[in-house]
Structures are given as C-alpha cells and as structure tokens.
Amino acid sequence: MTYPGSIEHREKILFRDYLKRNPKEAKKYYEFKKKCMREANSNPSKYRKLKDSYIKAILERARKS
C-alpha cells in the first residue's frame, strides 16, 4: 500500500505517466513483464526481482524527460 504524496506513490505516478506518453516503451515493458512471468514460474518474489532493474531504468528516463 502506498500513501498519496509518498515517494513510492510519486514514483508510481511518474512511471505510469511516462508509459502513457511513450507507447513503444509501454509495449516493451508489457513484453518484458510477460517474459518475467514465465521465468518467475509463479514466484512473486522472483518476479519482482526480475523486473526491478528494468523499472529503475524506466524511472530514470522518466525523471529526465
């Protein structure tokens, strides 16, 4: 759970808005998520770890845009 105004909440909004403005990036993220789901094999912790660096990279690009 996140709270409005928290760092985590602001990052989620930044991430969402960046993907909305960049449909090609959103498509790549969607495909990456599917790959992570297959690799994680129903393990939520592994799934989050697989996505972590990709999400950080997207957030970095979003901050610069």
C-alpha positions as CSV (number, residue, x, y, z in Angstrom):
1,M,0.0,0.0,0.0
2,T,1.2,3.5,-0.8
3,Y,0.1,6.8,0.5
4,P,-0.6,9.9,-1.6
5,G,2.4,12.1,-1.6
6,S,4.9,9.4,-0.5
7,I,8.0,8.8,-2.6
8,E,6.7,5.4,-3.7
9,H,3.4,6.9,-4.7
10,R,5.1,9.7,-6.7
11,E,7.3,7.1,-8.4
12,K,4.3,5.0,-9.4
13,I,2.6,8.1,-10.9
14,L,5.8,9.1,-12.7
15,F,6.2,5.5,-14.1
16,R,2.6,5.3,-15.2
17,D,2.6,8.8,-16.9
18,Y,5.9,8.0,-18.7
19,L,4.5,4.8,-20.2
20,K,1.3,6.7,-21.2
21,R,3.4,9.2,-23.1
22,N,5.7,6.6,-24.6
23,P,3.6,3.8,-26.1
24,K,6.6,2.0,-27.6
25,E,8.2,1.9,-24.2
26,A,4.9,0.6,-22.7
27,K,4.8,-2.2,-25.3
28,K,8.4,-3.2,-24.4
29,Y,7.6,-3.2,-20.7
30,Y,4.5,-5.3,-21.4
31,E,6.6,-7.9,-23.3
32,F,9.3,-7.8,-20.6
33,K,6.7,-8.4,-17.9
34,K,5.4,-11.5,-19.8
35,K,9.0,-12.8,-20.0
36,C,9.5,-12.2,-16.3
37,M,6.2,-14.1,-15.5
38,R,7.5,-17.1,-17.4
39,E,10.9,-17.0,-15.8
40,A,9.5,-16.5,-12.3
41,N,7.2,-19.5,-12.6
42,S,4.5,-18.2,-10.2
43,N,7.1,-17.0,-7.7
44,P,6.1,-13.3,-6.8
45,S,9.4,-12.5,-5.1
46,K,11.4,-13.7,-8.1
47,Y,9.0,-11.8,-10.5
48,R,9.6,-8.5,-8.6
49,K,13.4,-9.1,-8.6
50,L,13.4,-9.7,-12.3
51,K,11.5,-6.5,-13.0
52,D,13.4,-4.3,-10.5
53,S,16.3,-3.1,-12.6
54,Y,14.1,-2.6,-15.7
55,I,11.7,-0.4,-13.7
56,K,14.5,1.6,-12.2
57,A,15.8,2.3,-15.7
58,I,12.4,3.4,-16.9
59,L,12.1,5.7,-13.8
60,E,15.5,7.2,-14.6
61,R,14.4,8.0,-18.1
62,A,11.1,9.4,-16.8
63,R,12.9,11.7,-14.4
64,K,15.0,13.1,-17.3
65,S,12.0,13.7,-19.6
